[in-house]
Amino acid sequence: MIMTPTLSVIEQSLQEYLDDYSFSLKKDLLHWEAQGILLLNTALTVPKNGSPVAHVKLWKPFTTALVKYLDDTVRPLFVFFGNEAQSFYPLVHNGLCTIHPVAKKYNPDLEINTSIWKAVDAHCLHQNNEKIQW
């Protein structure tokens, strides 16, 4: 499986957080899902050619309903990557915000706030009685 730019930046951020630069992120993230971690894109489809902006708008009602439902029923820890995702932050009880990982590719001075990984660890410890297995 190919390492996407987004996963590459997440991997680098986790290496910094874990202070382990040999850490390698599994590319499919199924092990995150098994521990209750869901990554959800704000545009679930994008056009082959052209801007994904229209698709973000198309998916917004569905994504809004899903985020509200999850917040009301499961009360997960939401981590919102990037401006579009952060627009959902006011809808949740437990959320964190940081840059979209791809933004770092365009501006190397930007960094994912590594404190989000500490919060994810704490959330998993509370929910599952153990820290997440990255």
C-alpha positions as CSV (number, residue, x, y, z in Angstrom):
1,M,0.0,0.0,0.0
2,I,1.3,3.5,-0.9
3,M,2.0,6.0,1.8
4,T,-0.1,9.1,1.1
5,P,1.2,12.6,1.8
6,T,-1.4,12.9,4.7
7,L,-0.3,9.6,6.3
8,S,3.4,10.6,5.8
9,V,2.9,13.8,7.8
10,I,0.9,12.0,10.5
11,E,3.7,9.4,10.7
12,Q,6.3,12.1,11.2
13,S,4.2,13.8,13.8
14,L,3.8,10.5,15.7
15,Q,7.5,9.9,15.5
16,E,8.1,13.2,17.2
17,Y,5.4,12.5,19.8
18,L,6.7,9.0,20.5
19,D,10.3,10.2,20.4
20,D,10.9,7.2,18.1
21,Y,12.1,8.1,14.6
22,S,12.1,4.5,13.6
23,F,8.4,4.2,14.2
24,S,6.5,3.2,11.0
25,L,2.8,3.8,10.6
26,K,0.8,0.9,9.2
27,K,-0.7,2.2,6.0
28,D,-4.3,0.8,6.3
29,L,-5.0,2.1,9.9
30,L,-7.3,-0.9,10.5
31,H,-5.6,-1.2,13.9
32,W,-6.8,2.3,14.8
33,E,-10.4,1.4,13.8
34,A,-10.2,-1.7,16.0
35,Q,-9.4,0.6,18.9
36,G,-12.3,2.9,18.3
37,I,-10.5,5.6,16.2
38,L,-12.3,6.8,13.1
39,L,-10.8,9.0,10.4
40,L,-13.5,10.7,8.4
41,N,-12.9,13.0,5.4
42,T,-15.1,16.0,4.9
43,A,-15.5,15.0,1.2
44,L,-16.1,11.3,0.8
45,T,-15.8,11.6,-3.0
46,V,-13.9,14.0,-5.2
47,P,-13.9,14.6,-8.9
48,K,-11.2,13.1,-11.0
49,N,-10.5,16.5,-12.6
50,G,-11.2,19.8,-10.9
51,S,-11.7,21.2,-7.4
52,P,-13.1,19.1,-4.6
53,V,-14.8,22.2,-3.1
54,A,-18.2,21.3,-4.6
55,H,-17.9,17.8,-3.1
56,V,-17.2,19.2,0.3
57,K,-20.4,21.2,0.1
58,L,-22.3,18.2,-1.3
59,W,-21.2,16.0,1.7
60,K,-21.6,18.7,4.4
61,P,-25.2,17.8,5.4
62,F,-24.3,14.1,5.7
63,T,-21.1,14.8,7.6
64,T,-22.9,17.2,9.9
65,A,-25.6,14.6,10.7
66,L,-23.0,11.9,11.2
67,V,-20.9,14.0,13.5
68,K,-23.9,15.0,15.6
69,Y,-25.1,11.4,15.8
70,L,-21.7,10.1,16.9
71,D,-21.4,12.9,19.4
72,D,-24.8,12.2,20.8
73,T,-24.5,8.5,21.0
74,V,-20.8,7.5,21.4
75,R,-19.2,10.8,22.6
76,P,-15.9,10.1,20.9
77,L,-12.8,12.3,20.9
78,F,-12.9,14.2,17.6
79,V,-9.7,15.3,16.1
80,F,-10.3,17.9,13.3
81,F,-7.5,18.2,10.8
82,G,-7.7,21.5,8.8
83,N,-10.1,24.4,8.4
84,E,-13.0,22.5,6.7
85,A,-13.0,19.8,9.4
86,Q,-12.7,22.4,12.1
87,S,-16.0,23.8,11.0
88,F,-17.6,20.8,12.8
89,Y,-15.9,21.6,16.1
90,P,-18.8,23.6,17.6
91,L,-21.0,20.5,17.1
92,V,-19.1,18.3,19.5
93,H,-18.5,17.9,23.2
94,N,-15.0,16.6,23.0
95,G,-12.8,17.8,20.1
96,L,-9.3,18.9,19.2
97,C,-8.1,20.9,16.2
98,T,-4.9,21.1,14.3
99,I,-3.6,21.8,10.8
100,H,-4.5,19.4,7.9
101,P,-1.4,17.2,7.5
102,V,-1.1,18.1,3.8
103,A,-0.8,21.8,4.7
104,K,2.7,21.0,5.9
105,K,3.7,19.9,2.4
106,Y,2.9,23.4,1.2
107,N,4.3,25.2,4.3
108,P,7.1,23.2,6.0
109,D,7.0,25.6,9.0
110,L,3.5,24.3,10.0
111,E,3.3,21.5,12.4
112,I,0.6,19.1,13.7
113,N,0.2,19.9,17.4
114,T,1.6,16.7,18.9
115,S,-0.4,17.3,22.1
116,I,-3.4,15.8,20.1
117,W,-1.6,12.4,20.2
118,K,-1.3,12.7,24.0
119,A,-5.1,13.4,24.2
120,V,-5.9,10.4,21.9
121,D,-3.7,8.3,24.2
122,A,-5.6,9.6,27.3
123,H,-9.0,9.1,25.6
124,C,-8.1,5.5,24.7
125,L,-6.8,4.8,28.2
126,H,-10.1,6.0,29.6
127,Q,-12.2,4.2,27.1
128,N,-10.2,1.0,26.6
129,N,-8.0,0.9,29.7
130,E,-4.9,1.1,27.6
131,K,-3.2,3.6,25.4
132,I,-3.7,3.4,21.7
133,Q,-1.4,1.0,19.8
134,W,-0.1,3.4,17.1
